[in-house]
């Protein structure tokens, strides 16, 4: 009788260990995938896989990504630094903060115009099927945003 209880306990522990290992491996896979998406390289690799891009399309995507990152780096850093400096003061100048925020809104509008111009050649090079994948992703994001 004792032997049967011991066997049952061992089996339960083995099953529990297996479930824990499955859970941890799944968590690690999700964590690593999410972490990859925080880098430009990871995001591009994800897009390449999802859209099954050709070598030329992949090259275009890298050029597009680099141009957008450089534009952001060159055009957003100064206003953000000035805003942080002003907010860090004991008595910040709220009129200056308002000016900086207005400037940042204008810069954002220019940025979106720049992105729109830069992305068009890439989109024109996609196949109908690749564009449909993008449409499905956008629709999924819209449903997710609407649910919040």
C-alpha positions as CSV (number, residue, x, y, z in Angstrom):
1,X,0.0,0.0,0.0
2,X,2.8,2.4,0.9
3,X,4.6,1.5,-2.3
4,X,1.5,2.4,-4.4
5,X,1.3,5.8,-2.7
6,X,4.9,6.5,-3.3
7,X,4.6,5.6,-7.0
8,X,1.5,7.8,-7.3
9,X,3.4,10.7,-5.7
10,X,6.4,10.2,-8.0
11,X,4.1,10.2,-11.1
12,X,2.4,13.3,-9.9
13,X,5.7,15.0,-9.4
14,X,7.0,14.0,-12.8
15,X,3.8,15.3,-14.5
16,X,4.1,18.5,-12.5
17,X,7.7,18.9,-13.5
18,X,6.8,18.3,-17.2
19,X,4.1,21.0,-17.1
20,X,6.4,23.4,-15.4
21,X,9.1,22.8,-18.0
22,X,6.5,23.3,-20.8
23,X,5.3,26.5,-19.2
24,X,8.9,27.9,-18.8
25,X,9.9,27.0,-22.3
26,X,6.8,28.7,-23.7
27,X,7.4,31.8,-21.5
28,X,11.0,31.9,-22.6
29,X,10.0,31.7,-26.3
30,X,7.5,34.5,-25.9
31,X,9.9,36.6,-23.9
32,X,12.7,36.2,-26.5
33,X,10.4,37.0,-29.4
34,X,9.1,40.1,-27.7
35,X,12.6,41.2,-26.8
36,X,13.7,40.8,-30.4
37,X,11.0,43.2,-31.5
38,X,12.5,46.0,-29.4
39,X,15.4,46.3,-31.8
40,X,15.3,47.5,-35.4
41,X,17.0,44.3,-36.6
42,X,14.4,42.2,-34.8
43,X,11.4,44.2,-36.2
44,X,12.8,43.9,-39.7
45,X,13.4,40.2,-39.4
46,X,9.8,39.8,-38.2
47,X,8.5,41.8,-41.2
48,X,10.7,39.8,-43.6
49,X,9.3,36.5,-42.2
50,X,5.7,37.6,-42.1
51,X,5.7,39.0,-45.6
52,X,8.1,36.5,-47.1
53,X,10.1,39.4,-48.6
54,X,12.5,38.9,-51.5
55,X,16.2,39.9,-51.1
56,X,15.6,43.2,-52.9
57,X,12.5,43.9,-50.8
58,X,14.5,43.2,-47.7
59,X,17.2,45.6,-48.8
60,X,14.6,48.3,-49.5
61,X,13.1,47.8,-46.0
62,X,16.6,48.2,-44.4
63,X,17.1,51.4,-46.4
64,X,13.7,52.7,-45.3
65,X,14.2,51.8,-41.7
66,X,17.6,53.5,-41.6
67,X,16.3,56.7,-43.2
68,X,13.4,56.9,-40.7
69,X,15.7,56.3,-37.7
70,X,18.1,58.9,-38.9
71,X,15.3,61.5,-39.5
72,X,14.0,60.9,-36.0
73,X,17.4,61.1,-34.4
74,X,18.2,64.4,-36.2
75,X,14.8,66.1,-35.7
76,X,13.5,65.1,-32.3
77,X,16.4,65.0,-29.9
78,X,16.7,68.8,-29.3
79,X,13.1,69.5,-28.4
80,X,12.9,66.5,-26.1
81,X,16.1,67.5,-24.4
82,X,14.9,71.1,-23.9
83,X,11.6,69.9,-22.6
84,X,13.3,67.6,-20.1
85,X,15.6,70.5,-19.0
86,X,12.7,72.8,-18.5
87,X,10.6,70.2,-16.6
88,X,13.6,69.5,-14.3
89,X,13.7,73.1,-13.1
90,X,12.3,74.0,-9.6
91,X,10.2,76.7,-11.3
92,X,9.7,75.7,-14.9
93,X,8.5,78.2,-17.5
94,X,5.2,76.8,-18.5
95,X,5.0,79.1,-21.5
96,X,8.2,77.7,-22.8
97,X,6.9,74.1,-22.1
98,X,3.8,75.0,-24.2
99,X,6.0,76.3,-27.0
100,X,8.2,73.2,-26.9
101,X,5.1,70.9,-27.0
102,X,3.7,72.9,-29.9
103,X,7.1,72.5,-31.7
104,X,7.0,68.8,-31.0
105,X,3.5,68.5,-32.5
106,X,4.7,70.3,-35.6
107,X,7.8,68.0,-35.8
108,X,5.6,65.0,-35.4
109,X,3.5,66.1,-38.4
110,X,6.6,66.7,-40.5
111,X,7.9,63.3,-39.4
112,X,4.6,61.5,-40.5
113,X,4.8,63.3,-43.9
114,X,8.4,62.2,-44.3
115,X,7.5,58.6,-43.4
116,X,4.6,58.6,-45.8
117,X,7.0,59.7,-48.6
118,X,9.6,57.2,-47.7
119,X,7.3,54.2,-47.3
120,X,5.6,54.6,-50.7
121,X,8.3,53.1,-52.9
122,X,8.6,50.1,-50.5
123,X,4.8,49.5,-50.6
124,X,4.8,49.8,-54.4
125,X,7.3,47.0,-54.5
126,X,5.1,44.6,-52.6
127,X,2.9,41.9,-54.2
128,X,-0.9,41.9,-53.7
129,X,-0.5,39.0,-51.3
130,X,2.1,40.8,-49.2
131,X,-0.2,43.9,-49.0
132,X,-3.1,41.7,-47.9
133,X,-1.0,40.4,-45.0
134,X,-0.3,44.0,-44.0
135,X,-4.0,44.8,-44.2
136,X,-4.8,41.9,-41.9
137,X,-2.2,43.1,-39.4
138,X,-3.6,46.6,-39.5
139,X,-7.2,45.3,-39.0
140,X,-6.0,43.2,-36.1
141,X,-4.4,46.2,-34.5
142,X,-7.5,48.3,-35.0
143,X,-9.7,45.6,-33.2
144,X,-7.1,45.5,-30.4
145,X,-7.1,49.3,-30.0
146,X,-10.9,49.5,-30.1
147,X,-11.1,46.8,-27.4
148,X,-9.1,48.9,-24.9
